[in-house]
Amino acid sequence: MTKQYREMINTRRLYRFENDFFSVPKYRWLVKQLPIRTLQQIGHMIWENESPYSRKQLPEIRFGNGMYHTQARGSKYYYSWCDGYTIELAPTQRDLLTLIHEMVHALGYGYHDSQFVNQYIYLLVKYGKMNKKDLITGLQDFKVALPRKYKRLYAS
């Protein structure tokens, strides 16, 4: 299996995890729609505390249409995106979970690989107040690529 193919599979698994895992009442507060100012303040706090780039400016966090994507079943969907300079949050993704996901990209993790997932877990635990074990177990259930340290600690 090529690296590109593994990346594509892991991206789909991660998106499915985010869609299904956070839809339960226990975690709905993470996907509650928030005002732009609140998301900008949280993004600034994350950047100030976590960015390894001392000279790089915080990406602009804004509301927008997102990036258009046609799903396999023909339905239309708009995804939030980050290009390193801008984080654009799509209409249905103006929440803490999506902001944290896009902040991981802004912090330099471009691919949805185990390094991305490691930073994602760290930020969700620290800023999303998630239970680490629940989060890792959920990621495992959806077969998302995890760093080895979590595979050993939380073996299914």
C-alpha positions as CSV (number, residue, x, y, z in Angstrom):
1,M,0.0,0.0,0.0
2,T,1.5,3.4,-1.0
3,K,1.9,6.3,1.4
4,Q,-0.6,8.3,-0.6
5,Y,-3.2,5.6,-0.4
6,R,-2.7,5.1,3.4
7,E,-3.1,8.9,3.8
8,M,-6.4,8.8,1.8
9,I,-7.8,5.9,3.9
10,N,-6.7,7.5,7.2
11,T,-8.3,10.8,6.1
12,R,-11.6,9.1,5.5
13,R,-11.4,7.2,8.8
14,L,-10.7,10.4,10.7
15,Y,-13.5,12.3,9.1
16,R,-15.9,9.4,9.8
17,F,-14.6,9.4,13.4
18,E,-15.3,13.1,13.8
19,N,-18.7,12.8,12.3
20,D,-19.9,9.8,14.3
21,F,-18.0,9.9,17.6
22,F,-18.9,13.6,18.4
23,S,-22.6,13.2,17.4
24,V,-23.5,11.6,20.8
25,P,-24.9,13.8,23.5
26,K,-21.8,13.4,25.7
27,Y,-19.6,15.3,23.2
28,R,-22.1,17.6,21.4
29,W,-20.7,20.6,23.2
30,L,-17.5,20.2,21.1
31,V,-19.6,20.6,17.9
32,K,-21.8,23.4,19.1
33,Q,-21.7,26.4,16.7
34,L,-19.8,29.3,18.2
35,P,-19.4,33.0,17.3
36,I,-16.4,34.0,15.2
37,R,-14.9,36.1,18.0
38,T,-14.9,33.2,20.4
39,L,-13.2,30.9,17.9
40,Q,-10.6,33.5,17.1
41,Q,-9.8,34.0,20.8
42,I,-9.4,30.2,21.3
43,G,-7.3,30.0,18.1
44,H,-5.1,32.8,19.3
45,M,-4.6,31.0,22.7
46,I,-3.7,27.7,21.0
47,W,-1.3,29.5,18.6
48,E,0.4,31.4,21.4
49,N,0.9,28.3,23.6
50,E,1.6,25.7,21.0
51,S,3.1,27.2,17.8
52,P,6.8,26.2,17.2
53,Y,7.0,29.2,14.8
54,S,8.0,32.2,16.8
55,R,8.0,34.5,13.8
56,K,5.1,33.1,11.9
57,Q,1.8,34.9,12.3
58,L,-1.4,33.2,13.5
59,P,-3.5,32.2,10.4
60,E,-6.6,34.4,9.8
61,I,-9.6,32.6,11.3
62,R,-12.7,33.4,9.3
63,F,-16.2,32.2,8.4
64,G,-16.7,31.4,4.8
65,N,-18.3,28.9,2.4
66,G,-15.6,26.3,2.9
67,M,-14.3,24.0,0.1
68,Y,-16.9,22.3,-2.0
69,H,-16.8,18.5,-2.1
70,T,-19.1,16.0,-3.8
71,Q,-19.4,12.9,-1.7
72,A,-19.7,9.4,-3.2
73,R,-23.5,9.3,-2.9
74,G,-23.7,12.5,-4.9
75,S,-24.6,14.8,-2.0
76,K,-22.9,18.2,-1.8
77,Y,-20.8,19.2,1.2
78,Y,-18.6,22.0,2.2
79,Y,-15.5,21.4,4.3
80,S,-13.5,23.8,6.4
81,W,-9.9,24.2,5.3
82,C,-6.5,25.6,6.3
83,D,-3.7,26.6,3.9
84,G,-1.2,27.8,6.6
85,Y,-2.3,31.4,6.3
86,T,-6.0,31.1,6.6
87,I,-8.5,28.9,8.4
88,E,-11.9,29.1,6.8
89,L,-14.7,27.5,8.8
90,A,-17.7,26.2,6.7
91,P,-21.2,27.0,7.8
92,T,-21.9,23.7,9.6
93,Q,-18.4,23.5,11.1
94,R,-18.0,26.6,13.2
95,D,-17.2,24.8,16.3
96,L,-14.3,23.9,18.7
97,L,-13.7,20.5,17.2
98,T,-13.2,21.8,13.7
99,L,-11.1,24.7,14.9
100,I,-8.8,22.3,16.7
101,H,-8.6,20.1,13.6
102,E,-7.6,23.0,11.4
103,M,-5.2,24.4,14.1
104,V,-3.3,21.1,13.9
105,H,-2.9,21.7,10.2
106,A,-1.8,25.3,10.8
107,L,0.8,24.0,13.3
108,G,2.5,22.2,10.5
109,Y,0.8,18.8,10.2
110,G,-0.5,18.7,6.7
111,Y,-1.4,15.0,6.4
112,H,-3.8,13.0,8.5
113,D,-1.1,10.6,9.6
114,S,-0.1,9.4,13.1
115,Q,1.9,12.6,13.7
116,F,-1.2,14.7,13.0
117,V,-3.3,12.4,15.2
118,N,-0.8,12.8,18.1
119,Q,-1.1,16.6,18.0
120,Y,-4.9,16.3,17.5
121,I,-5.2,14.2,20.7
122,Y,-3.0,16.6,22.6
123,L,-5.0,19.6,21.6
124,L,-8.4,17.9,22.1
125,V,-7.4,16.9,25.6
126,K,-5.8,20.3,26.6
127,Y,-8.3,22.7,24.9
128,G,-11.3,20.5,24.3
129,K,-11.2,19.0,27.8
130,M,-11.6,15.5,26.3
131,N,-10.9,12.3,28.3
132,K,-7.8,11.0,26.7
133,K,-8.7,7.3,27.1
134,D,-12.2,7.8,25.6
135,L,-10.6,9.7,22.7
136,I,-8.0,7.1,21.9
137,T,-10.4,4.2,22.3
138,G,-12.8,6.0,19.8
139,L,-9.9,6.6,17.3
140,Q,-9.0,2.9,17.6
141,D,-12.6,1.8,17.0
142,F,-12.6,3.8,13.7
143,K,-9.1,2.4,12.8
144,V,-7.5,5.8,12.6
145,A,-3.7,5.6,12.5
146,L,-2.3,6.2,16.0
147,P,1.2,6.8,17.2
148,R,2.8,3.6,18.6
149,K,2.8,5.0,22.2
150,Y,-1.0,4.9,22.2
151,K,-1.3,1.5,20.6
152,R,0.7,0.1,23.5
153,L,-1.1,2.0,26.3
154,Y,-4.6,1.5,25.2
155,A,-4.6,-1.9,23.4
156,S,-8.1,-3.0,22.5
